[in-house]
Amino acid sequence: MSKTFFVTGTDTDVGKTTSTIALLHAAAAQGLKAVAYKPVAAGCEIMEDGLCNQDVLLLQKNSTIPLSYEQVVGYSFEPFSSPHIAADESGVTIRLEVLSEGLHNLQKNSGADIIFVEGAGGWRVPIGHAHFLSDWVKYENLPVIMVVGARLGCINHAVLTYEAIHHDMLPLAGWCINRINPAMSHYQSNMETLKSLLPAPYMGEIPYINKPYEHNLGKYLDITPLL
């Protein structure tokens, strides 16, 4: 069965999609068949074929195995909001077994060596009925990759996220930092502090890049700890 990792962020808008694409590129550079899965995508456009999320399209495009849109995503919602609100506004209940069905299909039938599951928001994002998306990650027993968004407060967010992952008895397989704010003050000092506080492999830094999806992002991450 494919090796599978869950990609979480220290907050929303920290670059999970950029980092997941970097992971896909890094895996491809190692000769691995790599695909991505998005359990819940909120914020979709209505297209001829139905709802369409730009992050899902990017994950689909950057997977090394051809996949349909439906294979890459569990739930797609038009409202751009937290999954539990988007689901409620859409009149849908997010069911953990549906999230698992999509993942298991990729694990068993895609032929992938490695699968990166991109989360939504941060670790404790609610999906409705007193459930968090992290409950599903725990149910699937997935090792976690944490994306730290480089901005003021990132040390607090990173340590709290690690503590929550550890509390859920899941391994932090590695972490990376994404430079979402190129002008962040004392960036290097923050980096060194994070390295001293997070007891997991540091996988690399994705620099601030204009139009990142037009670049090979895999060169910025070392996925050796995952293999």
Secondary structure by P-SEA (a helix, b strand, c coil): ccbbbbbbbccccccaaaaaaaaaaaaaaaccbbbbbbcccccccccccccccaaaaaaaaaccccccccccccccccccccaaaaaaaacccccaaaaaaaaaaaaccccccbbbbbbcccccccccccccaaaaaaaabbbbbbbbccccaaaaaaaaaaaaaaaaccccccbbbbcccccccaaaaaaaaaaaccccccccccccccccccccccccccccccc
